[in-house]
Amino acid sequence: MKRDALLRIKTIIGHAQGIEKMIESDRYCIDLLKQISAVQAQLKVLGQQLTRGHMEVCMAGAIRQGRGEETIDELMEVLKYLD
């Protein structure tokens, strides 16, 4: 999971740098918005991947240790950040 997350963030950084260059070169606004949308989509996927990893490792372990209520509270907190 860590490797996938790092690869995705490097892709996001590359897109963001591309957007910066597009702004510097006065590219058409619609083209910029398309690239921004692509970055937002990649960030959403990254968030989903990290959430899944957290649930599979941290939360599952907490439930096995009998900390179910705490885990539910934590899940509700995590869900606030996913849009």
C-alpha positions as CSV (number, residue, x, y, z in Angstrom):
1,M,0.0,0.0,0.0
2,K,2.8,2.4,0.9
3,R,4.4,2.0,-2.5
4,D,1.1,2.6,-4.3
5,A,0.4,5.7,-2.3
6,L,3.9,7.1,-3.0
7,L,3.5,6.4,-6.7
8,R,0.1,8.1,-6.7
9,I,1.4,11.2,-4.8
10,K,4.3,11.5,-7.3
11,T,1.8,11.5,-10.1
12,I,-0.3,14.1,-8.4
13,I,2.8,16.3,-7.9
14,G,3.6,15.9,-11.5
15,H,0.1,17.0,-12.5
16,A,0.3,20.0,-10.1
17,Q,3.6,21.1,-11.6
18,G,2.1,20.8,-15.0
19,I,-0.8,23.1,-13.9
20,E,1.8,25.6,-12.6
21,K,3.5,25.7,-16.0
22,M,0.1,26.0,-17.7
23,I,-0.7,29.0,-15.5
24,E,2.7,30.6,-16.2
25,S,2.2,30.2,-19.9
26,D,-1.4,31.6,-19.8
27,R,-3.1,28.4,-21.0
28,Y,-6.8,28.4,-21.7
29,C,-8.8,28.3,-18.5
30,I,-10.8,25.2,-19.5
31,D,-7.6,23.3,-20.0
32,L,-6.5,24.3,-16.5
33,L,-9.8,23.2,-15.0
34,K,-9.6,19.8,-16.7
35,Q,-6.1,19.3,-15.2
36,I,-7.3,20.5,-11.8
37,S,-10.2,18.0,-12.0
38,A,-7.8,15.2,-12.8
39,V,-5.7,16.1,-9.7
40,Q,-8.8,16.2,-7.5
41,A,-9.8,12.7,-8.8
42,Q,-6.3,11.3,-8.0
43,L,-6.4,12.8,-4.5
44,K,-9.8,11.2,-3.9
45,V,-8.4,7.8,-5.0
46,L,-5.4,8.3,-2.7
47,G,-7.7,9.1,0.2
48,Q,-9.8,6.0,-0.5
49,Q,-6.6,3.8,-0.6
50,L,-5.3,5.2,2.6
51,T,-8.7,4.8,4.3
52,R,-9.0,1.2,3.2
53,G,-5.5,0.5,4.5
54,H,-6.3,2.1,7.8
55,M,-9.5,0.1,8.1
56,E,-7.8,-3.2,7.1
57,V,-4.8,-2.8,9.5
58,C,-5.5,-0.4,12.3
59,M,-9.3,-0.6,12.8
60,A,-9.5,-4.4,12.2
61,G,-6.8,-4.9,14.9
62,A,-8.7,-2.6,17.3
63,I,-11.9,-4.5,16.8
64,R,-10.1,-7.8,17.5
65,Q,-8.8,-6.3,20.7
66,G,-12.3,-5.5,21.8
67,R,-12.2,-1.8,21.1
68,G,-15.2,-1.8,18.8
69,E,-16.9,1.4,20.1
70,E,-13.7,3.4,19.9
71,T,-13.2,2.0,16.3
72,I,-16.7,3.1,15.3
73,D,-16.0,6.6,16.6
74,E,-12.8,6.7,14.7
75,L,-14.5,5.5,11.5
76,M,-17.0,8.3,11.9
77,E,-14.2,10.8,12.2
78,V,-12.5,9.4,9.1
79,L,-15.7,9.6,7.1
80,K,-15.8,13.4,7.7
81,Y,-12.7,13.8,5.6
82,L,-14.0,11.8,2.6
83,D,-16.0,13.8,0.1
